[in-house]
Amino acid sequence: MRLPSALALAALVAASAAALAGPLAVRGPDNTRWTINDDDDPALIERHLPGGALDPGFGRNGRVEVSFGGQDVNINVLRVDTAGRIWVAGTTAGSGMSSPAVQRLQANGQPDLSFAIGGRSSATPAGQRLMVVDMLPLADGSAWLAGNLIGPQGEGDAGLWHLRPDGALDYGFGYGGLWKRPGVERSRALSIAAGPDDSIAFGLEVMGRNAHREIYLVAPKAQPQLDPRPPGATNDDDDEAYLTWIGVGFSWRFGTQVAELSGLPVVMAARPASMPAGPAEVGHTALNPFSDPTPAASAPPAPEPAGDGLPWGWLLGGAAALVALGVLWRRSAASGR
């Protein structure tokens, strides 16, 4: 079995990246926007102020070049976390290994030197050809990455891996640092999304005659679990399907995604077990490790005292009254003699 050439693999990566990619635009709560401008080579990250103008305080006149140290990278994802750090992920196109490439920048566009080597990470499970599809940074500086494992004939399998805050691969997740969808069907990654209480969802498409979309709920250091809800239908127009949280669970959306700031808050303490789930958690308590899906039952009523049902209080009271009347009658009769 002959492996595809580096040129053929690069073409495959480029074609797949055009169809499957995460968000390339991010919107802040004040309507500040970050976008990837790939009209130039190298590509540029642009930061736009709420009014739409380029931010002169970002990079050079509002633009920062995306550089991966000389590597030819197809950029697939742009994310910005709640700390303002900018994350860019893509796939190396000029190498037969087709490796992921992740870069983390400070809020002002300068490389974040605390991440990996010079702000760039190429950590990947050894021996795997991986194409990045989506990425989700977390508040602690780590990140989830979703992608496709490219087989010797170009076949694909959806995979998920985790980078630690220092940019190194988290070997404690999955098998050798990589989780792959179980089963024999071919699959492809589509999206990663965040929900409340640190819940993460990984969405993918299963290929073949019975094509459908699946959502896996992800917990650190544990195997992702398939969402118990029925799988979603799919069709040829679903290349731009992505996940989002809608208040009661994760749901699919379609079209070009404009991401919000990423990064989940760190939960410092769990809710006491006796406290019932709040109104916002109704319908998804399975995703919230700190909610009690069964509120504590109220104390049962005290048991009724045992008895034969006769009104003993009234009977005893009547008997006492009769005795008292008898005593008074005897005294009256005696005094009348």
C-alpha positions in Angstrom: 0.0 0.0 0.0 1.6 3.2 -1.2 1.5 6.3 0.9 0.3 9.5 -0.8 3.1 11.9 -1.8 3.7 15.1 0.2 2.3 17.1 -2.7 -0.9 15.1 -2.8 -1.3 15.2 0.9 -0.8 19.0 0.9 -3.6 19.3 -1.7 -5.8 17.1 0.4 -5.2 19.2 3.5 -5.9 22.4 1.6 -9.1 21.1 0.0 -10.4 19.7 3.3 -9.5 22.9 5.1 -11.6 24.9 2.7 -14.7 22.8 3.5 -14.2 22.2 7.2 -12.9 24.9 9.5 -13.7 26.6 12.7 -14.5 30.3 13.2 -12.3 32.8 11.5 -14.0 35.8 13.1 -14.5 36.6 16.8 -16.8 39.2 18.4 -16.3 40.7 21.8 -19.1 41.9 24.1 -18.5 45.5 23.0 -18.6 44.5 19.3 -14.9 44.6 19.0 -14.0 42.1 16.3 -10.9 40.0 15.4 -10.7 38.5 11.9 -8.3 36.6 9.7 -7.4 38.4 6.4 -5.9 35.8 4.1 -5.8 37.9 1.1 -2.1 38.6 1.9 0.7 36.2 2.4 1.4 35.7 5.2 -2.2 36.0 6.5 -3.0 38.9 8.9 -5.0 39.1 12.1 -7.0 42.3 12.2 -8.6 43.9 15.2 -11.6 46.2 14.5 -13.0 48.7 17.0 -16.7 48.7 17.7 -17.2 51.3 14.9 -15.5 49.1 12.4 -12.1 50.9 12.1 -8.9 49.1 12.6 -7.5 49.4 16.1 -4.2 51.5 15.9 -3.1 50.1 19.2 -3.0 46.5 17.9 0.1 45.3 16.1 1.0 47.7 13.2 -2.0 49.9 12.4 -4.5 47.2 13.6 -2.8 44.2 11.8 -0.5 41.4 12.9 1.2 38.9 10.6 0.5 35.2 11.3 3.9 33.6 11.3 4.7 29.9 12.1 8.4 30.2 11.9 8.8 29.5 8.2 6.2 26.6 8.0 3.5 26.7 5.4 0.3 26.5 7.4 -3.3 26.5 6.3 -5.1 28.5 9.0 -8.4 26.9 10.1 -9.4 28.5 13.4 -9.2 31.9 15.1 -10.3 32.2 18.7 -9.9 34.9 21.4 -10.2 33.9 25.1 -11.6 35.9 28.0 -8.1 37.1 29.0 -7.7 38.7 25.5 -5.2 36.2 24.3 -5.5 35.4 20.6 -5.3 31.8 19.4 -4.7 30.7 15.8 -4.6 27.1 14.7 -4.0 25.4 11.4 -2.4 22.5 9.6 1.1 22.3 8.1 0.7 21.9 4.3 4.3 21.3 3.2 5.1 18.3 5.3 4.2 14.6 4.7 3.1 14.4 8.3 0.4 17.1 8.1 0.9 18.3 11.7 -1.3 20.7 13.7 0.2 24.2 14.4 -1.1 26.4 17.2 0.0 29.9 18.0 -1.0 32.0 21.0 -0.6 35.8 21.0 -1.0 38.4 23.7 -3.8 40.8 23.6 -1.6 43.4 21.8 -0.6 41.0 19.1 2.8 40.1 20.4 3.8 36.3 20.7 2.9 34.8 24.1 6.3 33.5 25.1 4.9 31.5 28.0 3.2 29.2 25.6 5.3 26.3 24.0 8.3 27.6 22.1 8.1 31.3 21.1 4.3 31.1 21.4 4.0 28.3 18.9 3.0 24.6 19.5 3.2 21.7 17.1 2.4 19.1 19.7 0.6 16.2 18.2 0.1 12.5 19.0 3.1 10.7 17.5 2.8 9.1 14.1 -0.6 10.6 13.3 -1.5 12.8 10.3 -3.9 15.3 11.7 -5.8 18.1 10.1 -7.1 20.8 12.5 -10.8 21.7 12.2 -11.6 23.6 15.4 -10.1 24.7 18.7 -11.5 25.9 22.0 -9.2 27.6 24.5 -10.0 27.5 28.2 -9.6 30.0 31.0 -6.6 28.1 32.5 -4.6 28.6 29.2 -5.1 25.1 27.9 -7.0 24.3 24.7 -9.1 21.5 23.1 -8.4 20.8 19.4 -10.6 18.8 17.0 -9.5 17.4 13.7 -9.4 14.6 11.3 -6.9 11.7 11.2 -5.9 11.3 7.6 -5.4 7.6 6.6 -3.1 6.2 3.9 -5.8 6.5 1.2 -7.1 9.8 2.4 -9.8 8.4 4.6 -10.7 10.3 7.7 -11.6 9.7 11.3 -12.7 12.4 13.7 -10.3 13.0 16.6 -9.9 15.2 19.7 -6.8 16.1 21.7 -5.9 18.5 24.5 -3.0 20.9 24.9 -1.8 21.8 28.4 -1.4 25.5 29.4 2.3 25.3 28.4 1.4 24.1 24.9 2.5 20.4 25.5 0.2 17.5 24.5 -1.9 16.2 27.4 -1.1 12.5 27.4 -3.6 11.9 30.2 -6.5 12.3 27.7 -7.5 9.6 25.2 -5.1 7.0 24.0 -1.5 8.4 23.7 -3.0 11.9 23.9 -5.6 11.4 21.2 -9.3 10.3 21.3 -10.8 8.9 18.2 -14.5 8.2 17.6 -15.2 4.5 18.3 -16.7 2.3 15.6 -15.7 1.3 12.1 -17.6 4.0 10.3 -15.6 6.9 8.8 -16.2 10.3 10.4 -15.1 13.9 10.3 -14.8 16.6 12.9 -17.0 19.6 12.7 -17.0 21.7 15.9 -16.2 22.2 19.5 -18.4 24.3 21.8 -18.6 25.3 25.5 -21.5 25.3 27.8 -22.1 26.1 31.5 -20.2 24.5 34.4 -17.2 23.6 32.2 -19.2 21.4 29.9 -17.6 20.8 26.5 -19.2 19.3 23.4 -17.5 17.8 20.4 -19.6 17.5 17.2 -18.8 15.3 14.3 -20.3 13.7 11.2 -20.5 10.0 10.6 -20.0 9.2 6.9 -21.6 6.5 4.7 -25.1 5.4 3.8 -26.4 6.2 7.3 -24.8 9.6 7.5 -25.6 11.6 10.6 -24.2 14.0 13.1 -23.2 13.1 16.7 -22.4 15.2 19.8 -20.0 13.9 22.4 -19.9 15.4 25.9 -16.3 15.9 27.0 -14.9 15.8 30.6 -11.2 16.2 31.3 -9.4 12.9 32.0 -12.4 10.9 30.9 -13.6 9.3 27.7 -16.1 11.5 25.8 -19.7 10.2 26.1 -22.2 10.3 23.3 -25.1 12.7 23.9 -28.2 10.5 24.7 -30.4 12.6 22.4 -31.0 11.2 18.9 -28.3 11.9 16.4 -28.9 14.8 14.0 -29.6 14.3 10.3 -27.1 15.5 7.8 -26.9 16.4 4.1 -24.4 17.7 1.5 -25.0 21.3 2.6 -23.8 20.7 6.2 -20.1 21.5 5.7 -20.5 24.7 7.8 -22.4 23.0 10.7 -21.2 24.1 14.1 -22.3 23.6 17.7 -23.6 26.2 20.1 -25.2 26.3 23.6 -28.9 27.3 23.5 -29.7 27.4 27.2 -31.0 23.8 27.6 -28.3 21.9 25.7 -26.0 21.9 22.7 -27.5 22.4 19.2 -26.4 22.6 15.6 -26.2 25.9 13.7 -25.3 26.4 10.0 -23.5 29.0 8.1 -20.4 31.1 8.8 -19.6 31.2 12.5 -18.7 34.4 14.3 -17.4 33.1 17.6 -17.7 34.8 21.0 -14.8 35.1 23.5 -13.8 31.6 24.7 -12.7 30.6 28.1 -14.8 29.0 30.8 -14.7 30.3 34.4 -13.0 28.1 36.9 -15.5 26.7 39.4 -13.9 27.1 42.9 -16.4 25.1 44.9 -19.3 22.8 44.3 -22.8 23.6 45.2 -24.0 21.7 48.4 -25.6 18.5 47.5 -28.9 19.4 49.2 -29.3 22.5 47.0 -31.6 21.9 44.1 -30.8 22.9 40.5 -31.6 26.4 39.5 -34.1 27.3 36.8 -31.4 27.7 34.2 -30.3 24.1 34.7 -33.7 22.5 34.1 -33.4 20.0 31.2 -29.6 19.6 31.3 -28.7 18.6 34.9 -26.7 15.7 33.4 -24.2 18.3 32.1 -23.9 20.1 35.4 -21.7 18.1 37.9 -22.7 20.4 40.8 -26.5 20.2 40.5 -28.8 17.8 42.3 -31.3 16.5 39.8 -33.6 15.1 42.6 -34.4 17.8 45.2 -34.6 16.5 48.8 -38.0 15.1 49.6 -40.0 16.8 52.4 -40.3 15.0 55.7 -43.2 12.5 55.8 -46.1 13.4 58.0 -46.1 12.0 61.6 -48.1 8.7 61.8 -51.5 8.8 63.2 -51.8 7.3 66.7 -53.1 3.8 66.8 -56.7 3.2 68.0 -60.1 1.6 67.4 -61.8 4.7 66.2 -64.1 5.2 69.3 -64.4 8.7 70.8 -62.9 7.8 74.2 -62.4 11.4 75.2 -66.2 12.1 75.1 -67.2 8.9 76.7 -64.9 9.3 79.7 -66.0 12.9 80.1 -69.7 11.9 80.1 -69.0 9.2 82.7 -67.3 11.7 85.0 -70.3 14.0 84.7 -72.7 11.3 85.6 -70.7 10.4 88.7 -70.7 14.0 89.8 -74.5 14.3 89.4 -75.0 11.1 91.4 -73.0 12.5 94.3 -75.0 15.7 94.4 -78.3 13.8 94.3 -77.3 11.7 97.3 -76.4 14.8 99.3 -79.7 16.5 98.5 -81.7 13.4 99.5 -79.9 13.1 102.8 -80.5 16.8 103.8 -84.2 16.5 103.1 -84.9 13.8 105.7 
